[in-house]
């Protein structure tokens, strides 16, 4: 992988910056505070690997960053804009966009870089780690990397990060190991599910046994063939009768309820009519309406008409009572008919009580049903156990493959390669190492003071040489910021800068940020001075050209 160009744009400040990188080595030179660290931080930050510190002024400028890069000679561009990451192909067309680093950007970059590392988070969930884990060996920032190894970015939160990264990036555990591990983890999940199913079926079988223990008597359902046929015929007839009785009883009950309701209504109407009749006898022949003043005649004919209405209502009420009595009798008869169901049920019980060799047909039916269910469940147990056996066999094969990828001879070769480079580089940088730890690849210890940064430089470069030789992931650009740490003197500062430029792995791209390019010449690297003034990397002069360059990308990013 090679970085070709970086472009930075601030619409807020109307300023911009762009520069191209040499395929071999580019040394970015600037005094402290002129923006070289912000420039270098932006490179991998554009790929979702967040640096430790971002200045408040830089953050408030809302910088759009775009990096043109190549992987295996294929040009692409990635842009970070408002925490959204967008990737464009060599023709400038959008191919990928997301605002989720862990869930979406990490898998995308893992596929692009052949980064197959899998890790387990604190919830024991297997995941592809964030982009910071892919770029960890290739970046040394000024905030943490000159004090301790394996902390170049923020949010490297997964357990055992340093040891896991050392195993992976050194090639001790290659891509094939983690691909096998992913398949093993998948099969292990399937195995747990299968074992859960088996436990459930076994529990069902035990429940059947607890309800009705197995009988010790051997029997055959064919011995009860006639009883079986009789039971089926009687059960069918019984069901038909039950349905008929229930329908009839429901109709009668509904009809009776209607007649009761009609009688109640008639009774209420009759009560009102009687009250009117009584009031008519209590008034004079001529009656004046108190509301409108009209006069009405309260004669004998009117009184007889009210009486006739009462007689009609009495007739309706008597008819309703008669119909209710008839329905009561029919309901009693229907309920008596339902007793036939009990008789039919007793005949079924009689069939079930049929005995052969001291066994009732009821026990035979129950036992046969229980045994049939048990046979089905046991067949399921047999199938699940076969599945479990196959899964265990596959898991064992994968485990053997993983062990084969970690053979001692290969591991010893890798560790010896690293140790020899580490010792050689430490000597070149005047670092006293003492006894190396049991696993020097995942941690390093050395003298304090100015030797510390030089020791970390020797360690990182020994590891990068090992990575290039044995790792199966794409080798990324080496980005190093501010090696002048802990007061390097006039002898050691040129030595460390020269070492970083000249001792990088063969063919690797280096982007190095220094205050002064001491110890090297233009023949060793392309040296570029950046920064307009203190606290200002971006320039008003480049705003128009960078805006035009990024316009097509921004137009697609906001769609």
C-alpha positions as a printed NumPy array, in Angstrom:
array([[   0.   ,    0.   ,    0.   ],
       [   1.277,    3.484,   -0.893],
       [   0.004,    6.955,   -0.069],
       [   0.041,    9.163,   -3.164],
       [  -1.41 ,   12.466,   -1.969],
       [  -3.259,   14.074,    0.925],
       [  -5.691,   16.987,    0.577],
       [  -7.072,   19.005,    3.488],
       [  -9.899,   21.518,    3.119],
       [ -11.589,   23.862,    5.603],
       [ -14.749,   25.52 ,    4.349],
       [ -14.954,   27.354,    7.685],
       [ -11.576,   29.088,    7.276],
       [ -11.477,   29.117,    3.454],
       [  -8.062,   27.449,    3.61 ],
       [  -6.617,   24.248,    2.214],
       [  -3.488,   22.144,    1.886],
       [  -2.318,   19.401,   -0.464],
       [   0.923,   17.53 ,   -1.031],
       [   2.13 ,   14.431,   -2.83 ],
       [   4.273,   11.686,   -1.313],
       [   7.311,    9.955,   -2.76 ],
       [   6.964,    6.221,   -3.248],
       [  10.076,    5.654,   -1.113],
       [  10.673,    8.296,    1.579],
       [   9.166,   11.732,    2.255],
       [  10.493,   13.842,    5.125],
       [   8.061,   16.536,    6.295],
       [  10.018,   19.337,    7.935],
       [   8.558,   22.119,   10.081],
       [   9.181,   23.858,   13.36 ],
       [   7.016,   22.945,   16.323],
       [   3.492,   24.296,   15.963],
       [   3.549,   24.625,   12.173],
       [   1.233,   21.689,   11.563],
       [   3.389,   18.731,   10.587],
       [   1.861,   16.55 ,   13.351],
       [  -1.669,   17.514,   12.282],
       [  -0.723,   16.533,    8.735],
       [   0.641,   13.124,    9.759],
       [  -2.254,   12.438,   12.149],
       [  -4.679,   13.07 ,    9.278],
       [  -3.256,   10.251,    7.153],
       [  -4.44 ,    7.228,    9.112],
       [  -7.251,    9.221,   10.751],
       [  -8.802,    9.43 ,    7.278],
       [  -8.878,    5.605,    7.345],
       [ -10.7  ,    5.507,   10.703],
       [  -7.666,    5.141,   13.017],
       [  -8.163,    7.972,   15.492],
       [  -5.023,    9.72 ,   16.806],
       [  -4.516,   10.391,   20.509],
       [  -4.747,   14.172,   20.425],
       [  -6.394,   16.551,   18.001],
       [  -6.004,   20.266,   18.714],
       [  -9.2  ,   22.164,   19.443],
       [  -8.455,   24.692,   16.678],
       [  -7.996,   21.868,   14.158],
       [ -11.243,   20.23 ,   15.231],
       [ -13.2  ,   23.491,   15.075],
       [ -12.012,   24.076,   11.494],
       [ -14.104,   21.032,   10.371],
       [ -11.353,   19.747,    8.114],
       [ -12.247,   17.555,    5.149],
       [  -9.382,   15.11 ,    4.555],
       [  -8.856,   13.014,    1.434],
       [  -6.025,   10.541,    0.793],
       [  -5.208,    9.181,   -2.638],
       [  -3.633,    5.735,   -2.235],
       [  -2.821,    2.518,   -4.046],
       [  -3.16 ,   -1.104,   -3.   ],
       [  -1.272,   -3.489,   -5.263],
       [  -1.133,   -0.752,   -7.912],
       [  -4.881,   -0.055,   -7.88 ],
       [  -5.594,    3.691,   -7.298],
       [  -8.362,    4.703,   -4.903],
       [  -9.325,    7.693,   -2.742],
       [ -10.75 ,    7.751,    0.769],
       [ -12.331,   10.873,    2.245],
       [ -13.374,   11.718,    5.795],
       [ -16.047,   14.385,    6.049],
       [ -18.136,   15.025,    9.18 ],
       [ -17.28 ,   11.573,   10.61 ],
       [ -18.421,    9.899,    7.391],
       [ -15.954,    7.808,    5.404],
       [ -16.342,    7.544,    1.634],
       [ -14.209,    5.528,   -0.788],
       [ -13.921,    6.289,   -4.517],
       [ -12.452,    4.188,   -7.304],
       [  -9.827,    5.315,   -9.805],
       [ -12.518,    6.984,  -11.96 ],
       [ -13.768,    9.052,   -9.009],
       [ -17.009,    7.124,   -8.509],
       [ -18.212,    6.328,   -4.996],
       [ -17.832,    2.647,   -4.089],
       [ -18.367,    2.674,   -0.312],
       [ -19.686,    5.004,    2.385],
       [ -20.328,    4.644,    6.107],
       [ -20.286,    6.473,    9.423],
       [ -19.755,    3.251,   11.4  ],
       [ -16.066,    2.514,   11.921],
       [ -16.286,   -0.811,   13.768],
       [ -19.342,   -2.335,   12.102],
       [ -18.737,   -1.346,    8.463],
       [ -15.445,    0.46 ,    7.768],
       [ -13.355,   -2.151,    9.619],
       [ -14.666,   -5.116,    7.553],
       [ -14.26 ,   -3.092,    4.33 ],
       [ -10.621,   -2.25 ,    5.048],
       [  -9.961,   -5.78 ,    6.314],
       [ -11.009,   -7.126,    2.916],
       [  -9.017,   -4.449,    1.079],
       [  -5.813,   -5.101,    3.063],
       [  -6.23 ,   -8.862,    3.534],
       [  -6.383,   -8.207,    7.272],
       [  -7.935,  -11.377,    8.745],
       [  -7.331,  -10.819,   12.44 ],
       [ -10.287,  -11.669,   14.679],
       [ -10.501,  -10.711,   18.352],
       [ -12.908,  -11.196,   21.235],
       [ -14.354,   -8.183,   23.048],
       [ -15.263,   -7.984,   26.737],
       [ -18.685,   -9.478,   25.987],
       [ -16.947,  -12.489,   24.409],
       [ -18.194,  -11.543,   20.952],
       [ -15.9  ,  -12.321,   18.012],
       [ -15.303,   -9.295,   15.774],
       [ -13.019,   -7.735,   13.194],
       [ -11.062,   -5.146,   15.211],
       [ -11.208,   -1.436,   14.25 ],
       [  -8.804,   -0.042,   11.601],
       [  -6.352,    1.105,   14.308],
       [  -5.416,   -2.566,   14.79 ],
       [  -4.539,   -2.981,   11.12 ],
       [  -2.309,    0.104,   11.066],
       [  -0.804,   -0.237,   14.569],
       [   2.761,   -1.347,   13.539],
       [   3.022,    1.3  ,   10.832],
       [   2.44 ,    4.494,   12.84 ],
       [   4.521,    6.138,   15.576],
       [   2.855,    9.27 ,   16.927],
       [   4.501,   11.943,   19.06 ],
       [   2.135,   11.5  ,   22.021],
       [   2.477,    7.817,   23.051],
       [   4.666,    5.851,   20.655],
       [   7.974,    7.185,   22.002],
       [   7.086,    6.05 ,   25.528],
       [   5.548,    2.599,   24.98 ],
       [   4.851,    0.157,   22.153],
       [   1.466,   -0.746,   20.651],
       [  -0.38 ,    2.434,   21.626],
       [  -0.251,    4.563,   18.457],
       [  -4.012,    5.265,   18.302],
       [  -6.933,    5.907,   20.617],
       [  -9.593,    3.334,   21.517],
       [  -7.429,    0.233,   21.257],
       [  -9.781,   -1.233,   23.834],
       [  -9.834,   -4.955,   23.107],
       [  -8.313,   -7.312,   25.709],
       [  -4.673,   -8.37 ,   25.229],
       [  -4.242,   -5.977,   22.3  ],
       [  -0.423,   -5.812,   22.378],
       [   0.155,   -9.575,   22.525],
       [  -2.49 ,  -10.286,   19.884],
       [  -1.131,   -7.628,   17.514],
       [   2.41 ,   -8.929,   17.958],
       [   1.29 ,  -12.481,   17.154],
       [  -0.644,  -11.398,   14.09 ],
       [   1.53 ,   -8.738,   12.461],
       [   4.732,  -10.742,   12.999],
       [   3.258,  -13.717,   11.166],
       [   3.375,  -16.   ,   14.223],
       [  -0.356,  -16.436,   13.639],
       [  -0.98 ,  -15.861,    9.915],
       [  -4.238,  -15.092,    8.134],
       [  -4.935,  -18.801,    7.672],
       [  -4.887,  -19.236,   11.455],
       [  -7.587,  -16.604,   11.996],
       [  -9.682,  -17.843,    9.063],
       [  -9.597,  -21.281,   10.67 ],
       [ -10.415,  -19.745,   14.038],
       [ -13.437,  -17.959,   12.567],
       [ -14.761,  -21.249,   11.167],
       [ -14.045,  -22.981,   14.471],
       [ -15.931,  -20.275,   16.381],
       [ -18.862,  -20.591,   13.975],
       [ -18.994,  -24.362,   14.361],
       [ -18.69 ,  -24.024,   18.132],
       [ -21.792,  -21.819,   18.131],
       [ -23.67 ,  -24.378,   16.017],
       [ -22.46 ,  -27.115,   18.4  ],
       [ -23.836,  -25.27 ,   21.438],
       [ -27.201,  -24.942,   19.689],
       [ -27.229,  -28.663,   18.818],
       [ -26.344,  -29.608,   22.386],
       [ -29.177,  -27.385,   23.596],
       [ -31.614,  -29.171,   21.269],
       [ -30.413,  -32.562,   22.498],
       [ -30.863,  -31.521,   26.128],
       [ -34.418,  -30.382,   25.374],
       [ -35.384,  -33.664,   23.682],
       [ -33.757,  -35.757,   26.432],
       [ -35.744,  -33.75 ,   28.988],
       [ -38.971,  -34.477,   27.057],
       [ -38.232,  -38.216,   27.112],
       [ -37.592,  -38.101,   30.867],
       [ -40.849,  -36.221,   31.355],
       [ -42.769,  -38.973,   29.521],
       [ -41.174,  -41.581,   31.738],
       [ -42.088,  -39.659,   34.895],
       [ -45.758,  -39.362,   33.85 ],
       [ -46.153,  -43.083,   33.021],
       [ -43.238,  -45.407,   33.761],
       [ -42.371,  -48.059,   31.198],
       [ -44.259,  -51.354,   31.627],
       [ -42.325,  -54.557,   31.916],
       [ -45.016,  -56.561,   30.078],
       [ -44.542,  -57.142,   26.361],
       [ -47.698,  -56.428,   24.392],
       [ -48.882,  -56.003,   20.839],
       [ -51.468,  -53.494,   19.689],
       [ -52.598,  -55.998,   17.027],
       [ -54.084,  -58.136,   19.799],
       [ -56.705,  -55.417,   20.232],
       [ -57.509,  -54.93 ,   16.556],
       [ -61.295,  -55.394,   16.961],
       [ -61.399,  -53.138,   20.002],
       [ -59.435,  -50.522,   18.117],
       [ -61.94 ,  -50.476,   15.247],
       [ -64.85 ,  -50.302,   17.69 ],
       [ -63.224,  -47.467,   19.594],
       [ -62.73 ,  -45.453,   16.425],
       [ -66.313,  -45.974,   15.23 ],
       [ -67.817,  -45.139,   18.626],
       [ -65.632,  -42.055,   18.988],
       [ -66.734,  -40.772,   15.566],
       [ -70.415,  -41.282,   16.365],
       [ -70.004,  -39.696,   19.763],
       [ -68.46 ,  -36.61 ,   18.218],
       [ -71.331,  -36.242,   15.726],
       [ -73.934,  -36.534,   18.493],
       [ -72.158,  -34.036,   20.671],
       [ -72.156,  -31.497,   17.865],
       [ -75.859,  -32.031,   17.157],
       [ -76.908,  -31.749,   20.815],
       [ -74.892,  -28.653,   21.389],
       [ -76.351,  -26.916,   18.315],
       [ -79.957,  -27.738,   19.334],
       [ -79.456,  -26.633,   22.918],
       [ -77.908,  -23.36 ,   21.751],
       [ -80.889,  -22.604,   19.465],
       [ -83.424,  -23.323,   22.216],
       [ -81.58 ,  -21.203,   24.737],
       [ -81.435,  -18.262,   22.322],
       [ -85.179,  -18.539,   21.517],
       [ -86.116,  -18.697,   25.218],
       [ -84.061,  -15.567,   25.879],
       [ -85.945,  -13.69 ,   23.137],
       [ -89.358,  -14.611,   24.562],
       [ -88.269,  -13.578,   28.066],
       [ -87.14 ,  -10.222,   26.681],
       [ -90.482,   -9.756,   24.832],
       [ -92.453,  -10.527,   27.999],
       [ -90.493,   -7.941,   29.95 ],
       [ -91.144,   -5.267,   27.315],
       [ -94.888,   -6.113,   27.221],
       [ -95.099,   -6.023,   30.995],
       [ -93.568,   -2.549,   31.068],
       [ -95.966,   -1.273,   28.365],
       [ -98.97 ,   -2.717,   30.202],
       [ -97.929,   -0.961,   33.382],
       [ -97.837,    2.395,   31.579],
       [-101.301,    1.774,   30.   ],
       [-102.892,    0.991,   33.381],
       [-101.569,    4.266,   34.793],
       [-103.08 ,    6.252,   31.878],
       [-106.46 ,    4.498,   32.372],
       [-106.543,    5.409,   36.058],
       [-105.703,    9.056,   35.337],
       [-108.532,    9.263,   32.764],
       [-111.115,    8.462,   35.441],
       [-109.684,   11.11 ,   37.719],
       [-110.17 ,   14.027,   35.253],
       [-113.404,   15.876,   34.208],
       [-115.108,   15.437,   30.844],
       [-113.432,   18.604,   29.437],
       [-109.637,   18.732,   29.914],
       [-107.483,   21.814,   29.19 ],
       [-103.821,   21.32 ,   28.14 ],
       [-101.625,   23.273,   30.56 ],
       [ -99.049,   23.985,   27.845],
       [-100.973,   25.144,   24.78 ],
       [-104.452,   25.867,   26.266],
       [-106.322,   23.487,   23.914],
       [-109.415,   21.638,   25.231],
       [-109.841,   17.846,   24.908],
       [-112.826,   15.642,   25.58 ],
       [-112.362,   12.931,   28.208],
       [-115.406,   10.874,   27.186],
       [-116.296,    7.231,   27.777],
       [-115.17 ,    6.192,   24.266],
       [-111.649,    7.373,   24.91 ],
       [-111.583,    5.481,   28.17 ],
       [-112.724,    2.25 ,   26.483],
       [-109.986,    2.642,   23.81 ],
       [-107.327,    2.741,   26.549],
       [-108.877,   -0.32 ,   28.127],
       [-108.814,   -2.132,   24.754],
       [-105.05 ,   -1.421,   24.417],
       [-104.488,   -2.966,   27.828],
       [-106.368,   -6.111,   26.824],
       [-104.142,   -6.485,   23.729],
       [-100.987,   -6.178,   25.783],
       [-102.248,   -8.763,   28.256],
       [-102.792,  -11.135,   25.326],
       [ -99.234,  -10.603,   24.077],
       [ -97.857,  -11.198,   27.566],
       [ -99.769,  -14.456,   27.962],
       [ -98.514,  -15.687,   24.571],
       [ -94.93 ,  -14.922,   25.529],
       [ -95.33 ,  -16.86 ,   28.766],
       [ -96.772,  -19.842,   26.894],
       [ -93.883,  -19.867,   24.416],
       [ -91.388,  -19.634,   27.276],
       [ -92.991,  -22.65 ,   28.983],
       [ -92.825,  -24.656,   25.75 ],
       [ -89.134,  -23.82 ,   25.319],
       [ -88.435,  -24.752,   28.945],
       [ -89.838,  -28.21 ,   28.272],
       [ -87.797,  -28.607,   25.067],
       [ -84.636,  -27.495,   26.843],
       [ -85.239,  -30.103,   29.551],
       [ -85.659,  -32.716,   26.815],
       [ -82.462,  -31.579,   25.057],
       [ -80.519,  -31.761,   28.292],
       [ -81.841,  -35.255,   28.823],
       [ -80.607,  -36.144,   25.343],
       [ -77.118,  -35.02 ,   26.37 ],
       [ -77.105,  -37.894,   28.846],
       [ -76.649,  -40.109,   25.809],
       [ -73.168,  -38.657,   25.53 ],
       [ -72.337,  -40.046,   28.958],
       [ -73.709,  -43.404,   27.872],
       [ -71.522,  -43.311,   24.763],
       [ -68.555,  -42.312,   26.876],
       [ -69.198,  -45.254,   29.176],
       [ -69.174,  -47.551,   26.132],
       [ -65.785,  -46.081,   25.149],
       [ -64.551,  -46.706,   28.689],
       [ -65.818,  -50.24 ,   28.41 ],
       [ -63.813,  -50.763,   25.238],
       [ -60.733,  -49.319,   26.931],
       [ -61.299,  -51.67 ,   29.866],
       [ -61.009,  -54.719,   27.605],
       [ -58.317,  -56.991,   29.039],
       [ -55.75 ,  -59.248,   27.426],
       [ -53.182,  -60.932,   29.644],
       [ -54.025,  -58.637,   32.603],
       [ -53.605,  -55.468,   30.508],
       [ -56.483,  -53.115,   29.741],
       [ -56.888,  -51.648,   26.295],
       [ -56.679,  -48.205,   27.925],
       [ -53.212,  -48.961,   29.18 ],
       [ -52.27 ,  -50.376,   25.816],
       [ -53.411,  -47.203,   23.999],
       [ -51.674,  -44.931,   26.505],
       [ -48.494,  -46.982,   26.439],
       [ -48.476,  -47.214,   22.657],
       [ -48.957,  -43.465,   22.321],
       [ -46.239,  -42.798,   24.878],
       [ -43.876,  -45.273,   23.249],
       [ -44.565,  -43.858,   19.778],
       [ -43.706,  -40.387,   21.037],
       [ -40.625,  -41.746,   22.788],
       [ -39.491,  -43.497,   19.603],
       [ -39.809,  -40.245,   17.65 ],
       [ -37.924,  -38.299,   20.329],
       [ -35.192,  -40.926,   20.554],
       [ -34.808,  -40.823,   16.795],
       [ -34.349,  -37.074,   17.063],
       [ -31.773,  -37.567,   19.814],
       [ -29.954,  -40.013,   17.548],
       [ -29.925,  -37.496,   14.665],
       [ -28.789,  -34.615,   16.898],
       [ -26.03 ,  -36.761,   18.405],
       [ -24.849,  -37.628,   14.907],
       [ -24.788,  -33.895,   14.109],
       [ -22.891,  -33.205,   17.348],
       [ -20.383,  -35.924,   16.514],
       [ -19.808,  -34.475,   13.059],
       [ -19.386,  -30.965,   14.487],
       [ -16.906,  -32.174,   17.101],
       [ -14.953,  -33.98 ,   14.405],
       [ -14.809,  -30.857,   12.217],
       [ -13.796,  -28.695,   15.181],
       [ -11.005,  -31.137,   16.061],
       [  -9.756,  -31.054,   12.456],
       [  -9.716,  -27.249,   12.453],
       [  -7.936,  -27.209,   15.823],
       [  -5.305,  -29.526,   14.355],
       [  -4.901,  -27.19 ,   11.37 ],
       [  -4.471,  -24.231,   13.729],
       [  -1.837,  -26.117,   15.715],
       [  -0.039,  -26.911,   12.463],
       [   0.103,  -23.209,   11.627],
       [   1.81 ,  -22.615,   14.983],
       [   4.555,  -25.207,   14.689],
       [   7.549,  -24.548,   16.897],
       [  10.074,  -24.5  ,   14.094],
       [   8.302,  -21.695,   12.236],
       [   7.74 ,  -19.722,   15.442],
       [  11.393,  -20.086,   16.4  ],
       [  12.477,  -18.862,   12.969],
       [  10.283,  -15.76 ,   13.22 ],
       [  11.412,  -14.942,   16.749],
       [  15.065,  -15.4  ,   15.866],
       [  14.635,  -13.132,   12.823],
       [  13.129,  -10.417,   15.014],
       [  15.711,  -10.795,   17.785],
       [  18.673,  -10.558,   15.409],
       [  17.304,   -7.365,   13.831],
       [  16.433,   -5.895,   17.216],
       [  19.927,   -6.482,   18.594],
       [  21.539,   -5.106,   15.449],
       [  19.347,   -1.99 ,   15.363],
       [  19.816,   -1.357,   19.087],
       [  23.557,   -1.452,   18.604],
       [  23.367,    0.966,   15.676],
       [  21.32 ,    3.387,   17.79 ],
       [  23.525,    3.063,   20.86 ],
       [  20.862,    1.362,   23.018],
       [  21.75 ,   -0.955,   25.903],
       [  19.211,   -3.787,   25.956],
       [  20.352,   -6.192,   28.633],
       [  18.478,   -9.503,   28.743],
       [  15.546,   -9.73 ,   26.345],
       [  12.158,  -10.777,   27.827],
       [  10.782,  -14.249,   27.112],
       [   8.561,  -12.821,   24.375],
       [  10.379,   -9.695,   23.123],
       [   7.991,   -9.234,   20.218],
       [   4.992,   -8.131,   22.3  ],
       [   6.876,   -5.9  ,   24.768],
       [  10.17 ,   -4.105,   25.063],
       [  12.221,   -2.73 ,   27.931],
       [  15.348,   -0.628,   27.738],
       [  17.215,    2.116,   29.511],
       [  15.495,    5.351,   30.431],
       [  16.212,    8.847,   29.229],
       [  17.255,    9.512,   25.662],
       [  17.878,    5.788,   25.052],
       [  14.175,    5.107,   25.453],
       [  12.998,    6.608,   22.145],
       [  15.952,    5.092,   20.295],
       [  15.147,    1.699,   21.792],
       [  11.542,    1.972,   20.626],
       [  12.752,    2.955,   17.153],
       [  14.969,   -0.151,   17.094],
       [  12.086,   -2.309,   18.354],
       [   9.557,   -0.948,   15.85 ],
       [  11.887,   -1.302,   12.898],
       [  12.871,   -4.843,   13.893],
       [   9.173,   -5.648,   14.059],
       [   8.436,   -3.99 ,   10.696],
       [  11.192,   -6.029,    9.023],
       [   9.628,   -9.161,   10.564],
       [   6.18 ,   -8.056,    9.39 ],
       [   7.374,   -7.563,    5.828],
       [   9.053,  -10.969,    5.835],
       [   6.364,  -13.144,    7.472],
       [   3.013,  -11.323,    7.702],
       [   0.274,  -12.176,    5.219],
       [  -1.384,   -8.743,    5.401],
       [  -0.728,   -5.915,    2.921],
       [   2.301,   -3.893,    4.051],
       [   1.215,   -0.296,    4.72 ],
       [   3.087,    3.04 ,    4.659],
       [   5.27 ,    3.787,    7.68 ],
       [   4.312,    7.105,    9.267],
       [   6.576,    8.43 ,   12.047],
       [   6.221,   11.732,   13.842],
       [   8.767,   13.669,   15.936],
       [  11.613,   11.267,   16.752],
       [  13.442,   14.022,   18.647],
       [  12.235,   12.924,   22.078],
       [  13.867,   13.005,   25.505],
       [  16.523,   15.491,   24.447],
       [  18.481,   13.648,   21.767],
       [  21.926,   15.204,   21.54 ],
       [  23.795,   16.405,   18.449],
       [  25.202,   12.925,   17.885],
       [  22.119,   10.798,   18.455],
       [  19.475,   12.944,   16.719],
       [  21.078,   12.726,   13.25 ],
       [  21.707,    9.035,   13.888],
       [  18.057,    8.238,   14.651],
       [  16.718,   10.277,   11.684],
       [  19.232,    8.664,    9.34 ],
       [  18.355,    5.236,   10.747],
       [  14.612,    5.746,   10.214],
       [  15.133,    6.772,    6.58 ],
       [  17.854,    4.313,    5.556],
       [  16.978,    1.196,    7.578],
       [  13.319,    0.953,    6.687],
       [  12.224,   -2.356,    5.129],
       [  13.088,   -2.643,    1.454],
       [  10.468,   -1.042,   -0.792],
       [   8.502,    0.34 ,    2.176],
       [   7.128,    3.859,    1.943],
       [   8.161,    6.183,    4.785],
       [   6.596,    9.523,    5.757],
       [   8.661,   11.091,    8.531],
       [   7.953,   14.335,   10.388],
       [  10.937,   16.224,   11.87 ],
       [  11.833,   19.718,   12.975],
       [  15.136,   19.661,   11.093],
       [  16.128,   17.012,    8.508],
       [  19.53 ,   16.539,   10.082],
       [  21.483,   13.414,    9.209],
       [  20.007,   13.016,    5.713],
       [  20.199,   14.692,    2.298],
       [  17.952,   15.046,   -0.736],
       [  19.538,   11.842,   -2.03 ],
       [  18.086,    9.903,    0.902],
       [  14.538,   11.253,    0.838],
       [  12.275,   13.922,   -0.611],
       [  12.306,   16.729,    1.952],
       [   9.259,   19.006,    2.073],
       [   8.817,   22.03 ,    4.337],
       [   5.206,   22.704,    5.401],
       [   3.298,   25.357,    7.355],
       [   2.332,   28.946,    6.567],
       [   3.006,   30.267,   10.033],
       [   2.759,   29.002,   13.597],
       [  -0.538,   27.185,   14.216],
       [  -1.422,   27.373,   10.518],
       [  -0.814,   24.519,    8.094],
       [  -3.602,   25.346,    5.642],
       [  -3.243,   28.194,    3.159],
       [  -5.744,   30.582,    1.583],
       [  -3.784,   30.309,   -1.671],
       [  -4.578,   26.606,   -2.083],
       [  -8.257,   26.848,   -1.171],
       [  -9.645,   27.295,   -4.683],
       [  -7.601,   24.513,   -6.293],
       [  -8.268,   21.988,   -3.506],
       [ -11.961,   22.895,   -3.465],
       [ -12.145,   22.18 ,   -7.173],
       [ -10.24 ,   18.912,   -6.726],
       [ -12.537,   17.634,   -3.933],
       [ -15.775,   19.005,   -5.358],
       [ -16.799,   15.815,   -7.183],
       [ -16.063,   13.752,   -4.083],
       [ -18.038,   16.028,   -1.773],
       [ -20.95 ,   16.103,   -4.212],
       [ -21.214,   12.307,   -4.059],
       [ -20.592,   12.114,   -0.303],
       [ -23.653,   14.209,    0.575],
       [ -26.037,   12.305,   -1.691]])
